[in-house]
Structure formats: C-alpha cells, structure tokens
Amino acid sequence: MNNVRCFAGNIWQGIPWSFSGIAFARFLLSLWRETWRKGTPSLLTDEVVTLTDLSPQGLSERVDQGLSLDTLHPARWLALGPLVSRYAHEERVAAFLIQGISQLRDFYDRFCDQVNPPCLPLLVLGGSIWSSVLFERVQGALTQADIPVICSQGNPARGAIWFWHANPHVQLEPWAYCVTTGCAWFED
C-alpha cells in the first residue's frame, strides 16, 4: 500500500515564506535599515549591527535595496536568526510572526484542498529556526485553528534519506505527505 501522497509545487505560489533563516535575516535587516535611517535605534537593531560584526555605515553599504544578502557572508546574517526568538514580544517582531502563522495556515489549507486527506494531517515544523519560544507561539495559534502540529528537530537531509529508503518508488520531494500515522520511516 502506498501511504505517501505528493502534491504539486504550485501550492507554494503566492505564499511568501516567513519561517526561514533567510526570511528572519531579511526582516531584521529591513527593520535595522528603517530605524537607522530614521535615527531611532533600539536594543534589537543595535544587536543586529553587533552580530553582523560591521559598523552601521558598513552594514548600510552592504545591504542592498532588495535585501538579497548576497553581499553579506552567511556567518554574518545567519547569526541574526535567534534575535527573532529573543525579541518575539516586541511589536514589530510579533507582527512578523503573526504574518508567518497566517502563511502557515494558508499553506496548510491549500495543501488539504489539493490532497483532500481523510483526516487532518499533522503539520511537522522543522529546522534550526524553531526555538521553543517560536514553536510554542506557533503551535498555540495553529492548535486554536484545529491544525495539529509537532516540531521535528534534527538534520532534514537525514529525514529525507529515511523517507526515501522506506519509499524508494516515490520521487523524493520536500512535499511528501504521509496519509497514515505511525509510518515506519517517521519512527526511526
């Protein structure tokens, strides 16, 4: 029995993605740039400058209008991610997280509309960005919307390899969906 369903990549169209290290960095750099131009720094924006190990002027020169991050070494912008958890209570960061939760709900609804599962699928959130602060906030909001959610920490590539070994006939896609619970590849 094939308990795996894959859905088309067009499900991603029109959904900006807030829950990634790149999105966190772009958000924080945009916030920093706005406050720096206005001359209204905060503890958060001061930490952005400190973590990039650049001066405000140097950071301003390196960050382009599109916030592509191409001009910053990854170590400079990857260090920014934990600030979202640390400052989750601040108004602008909280609004950014609410936007991300809304995106997850929209994505989940699109997924269910396309796959039409017999029961509510479990939303598995994973990756290094999911601190307990972020996960608990997102889980609380999604649970209120009747979306079951768990957090999976670890190496995503290893999980993909486990999945592929258990399901070699399925094209390995990040959008694979397990209809039944208790799949052997998930329990390993």
C-alpha positions as semicolon CSV with decimal commas, in nm:
position;residue;x (nm);y (nm);z (nm)
1;M;0,000;0,000;0,000
2;N;0,134;0,342;-0,091
3;N;0,073;0,570;0,204
4;V;0,255;0,865;0,051
5;R;0,095;1,146;-0,145
6;C;0,290;1,422;-0,314
7;F;0,137;1,745;-0,426
8;A;0,232;1,985;-0,698
9;G;0,481;2,261;-0,636
10;N;0,231;2,527;-0,744
11;I;0,093;2,513;-0,392
12;W;0,382;2,746;-0,299
13;Q;0,279;3,016;-0,546
14;G;0,176;3,337;-0,383
15;I;0,295;3,237;-0,037
16;P;0,583;3,447;0,090
17;W;0,771;3,243;0,345
18;S;0,847;3,393;0,688
19;F;0,983;3,090;0,871
20;S;1,335;3,055;0,737
21;G;1,674;3,185;0,837
22;I;1,688;3,397;0,522
23;A;1,345;3,548;0,591
24;F;1,444;3,621;0,951
25;A;1,765;3,793;0,837
26;R;1,587;3,999;0,571
27;F;1,319;4,106;0,818
28;L;1,576;4,208;1,080
29;L;1,798;4,388;0,830
30;S;1,497;4,572;0,692
31;L;1,394;4,672;1,043
32;W;1,750;4,783;1,119
33;R;1,776;4,984;0,797
34;E;1,446;5,161;0,867
35;T;1,543;5,258;1,222
36;W;1,897;5,356;1,120
37;R;1,766;5,591;0,851
38;K;1,523;5,747;1,097
39;G;1,789;5,772;1,367
40;T;1,577;5,571;1,613
41;P;1,788;5,268;1,709
42;S;1,669;5,011;1,963
43;L;1,829;4,729;2,157
44;L;1,720;4,490;1,881
45;T;1,864;4,694;1,596
46;D;2,185;4,754;1,793
47;E;2,219;4,376;1,828
48;V;2,167;4,336;1,452
49;V;2,471;4,559;1,393
50;T;2,675;4,383;1,661
51;L;2,601;4,033;1,527
52;T;2,696;4,126;1,171
53;D;3,033;4,247;1,305
54;L;3,007;4,558;1,089
55;S;2,967;4,924;1,167
56;P;2,628;5,078;1,096
57;Q;2,782;5,255;0,795
58;G;2,945;4,933;0,674
59;L;2,620;4,742;0,710
60;S;2,431;5,015;0,527
61;E;2,674;4,993;0,238
62;R;2,649;4,614;0,218
63;V;2,273;4,570;0,244
64;D;2,110;4,633;-0,093
65;Q;1,754;4,755;-0,151
66;G;1,625;4,405;-0,224
67;L;1,784;4,259;0,090
68;S;1,933;3,979;-0,120
69;L;2,203;3,905;0,141
70;D;2,450;3,835;-0,141
71;T;2,689;4,099;-0,014
72;L;2,700;3,959;0,338
73;H;2,893;3,649;0,434
74;P;2,644;3,381;0,557
75;A;2,802;3,383;0,904
76;R;2,703;3,750;0,934
77;W;2,333;3,704;0,856
78;L;2,282;3,353;0,998
79;A;2,370;3,488;1,342
80;L;2,064;3,714;1,327
81;G;1,801;3,437;1,346
82;P;1,799;3,389;1,724
83;L;1,706;3,756;1,766
84;V;1,354;3,677;1,642
85;S;1,305;3,442;1,939
86;R;1,471;3,679;2,184
87;Y;1,259;3,977;2,076
88;A;0,935;3,790;1,992
89;H;0,749;4,010;2,242
90;E;0,834;4,334;2,056
91;E;0,553;4,473;1,841
92;R;0,726;4,458;1,500
93;V;0,867;4,108;1,560
94;A;0,532;3,985;1,692
95;A;0,360;4,122;1,378
96;F;0,617;3,941;1,162
97;L;0,544;3,616;1,347
98;I;0,167;3,663;1,313
99;Q;0,220;3,705;0,938
100;G;0,420;3,381;0,934
101;I;0,149;3,195;1,125
102;S;-0,107;3,320;0,876
103;Q;0,114;3,192;0,593
104;L;0,136;2,850;0,757
105;R;-0,244;2,837;0,792
106;D;-0,285;2,935;0,427
107;F;-0,031;2,677;0,318
108;Y;-0,199;2,407;0,529
109;D;-0,541;2,491;0,384
110;R;-0,406;2,485;0,028
111;F;-0,241;2,152;0,097
112;C;-0,561;1,998;0,239
113;D;-0,765;2,135;-0,053
114;Q;-0,528;1,976;-0,303
115;V;-0,464;1,644;-0,129
116;N;-0,808;1,604;0,032
117;P;-0,683;1,383;0,318
118;P;-0,928;1,153;0,501
119;C;-0,826;1,312;0,834
120;L;-0,639;1,622;0,940
121;P;-0,271;1,580;0,854
122;L;-0,007;1,657;1,111
123;L;0,194;1,968;1,029
124;V;0,560;1,898;1,106
125;L;0,772;2,207;1,156
126;G;1,145;2,151;1,148
127;G;1,476;2,319;1,108
128;S;1,716;2,514;1,318
129;I;1,496;2,824;1,344
130;W;1,241;2,657;1,571
131;S;1,336;2,766;1,920
132;S;1,097;2,663;2,195
133;V;0,972;3,024;2,211
134;L;0,881;3,031;1,842
135;F;0,741;2,680;1,830
136;E;0,518;2,729;2,135
137;R;0,379;3,053;1,992
138;V;0,311;2,896;1,650
139;Q;0,177;2,572;1,798
140;G;-0,066;2,763;2,020
141;A;-0,205;2,965;1,730
142;L;-0,232;2,668;1,495
143;T;-0,390;2,444;1,760
144;Q;-0,661;2,709;1,806
145;A;-0,723;2,677;1,431
146;D;-0,756;2,296;1,469
147;I;-0,424;2,230;1,293
148;P;-0,227;1,954;1,466
149;V;0,142;2,044;1,477
150;I;0,466;1,899;1,609
151;C;0,825;2,017;1,596
152;S;1,093;1,800;1,443
153;Q;1,449;1,889;1,525
154;G;1,746;1,742;1,351
155;N;1,901;1,710;1,012
156;P;1,642;1,747;0,732
157;A;1,866;1,561;0,487
158;R;1,875;1,261;0,720
159;G;1,496;1,262;0,743
160;A;1,472;1,277;0,364
161;I;1,707;0,980;0,335
162;W;1,499;0,779;0,583
163;F;1,188;0,867;0,388
164;W;1,344;0,764;0,058
165;H;1,470;0,430;0,197
166;A;1,121;0,348;0,321
167;N;0,959;0,468;-0,004
168;P;1,209;0,413;-0,289
169;H;0,934;0,412;-0,553
170;V;0,829;0,766;-0,466
171;Q;1,006;1,064;-0,614
172;L;1,181;1,233;-0,326
173;E;1,018;1,573;-0,289
174;P;1,003;1,803;0,009
175;W;0,625;1,799;-0,028
176;A;0,580;1,430;0,050
177;Y;0,284;1,363;0,273
178;C;0,218;1,055;0,482
179;V;-0,156;0,987;0,498
180;T;-0,145;0,727;0,772
181;T;0,011;0,783;1,110
182;G;0,276;0,559;1,255
183;C;0,480;0,532;0,936
184;A;0,796;0,329;0,988
185;W;1,020;0,594;0,834
186;F;0,890;0,855;1,077
187;E;0,952;0,644;1,387
188;D;1,320;0,564;1,313
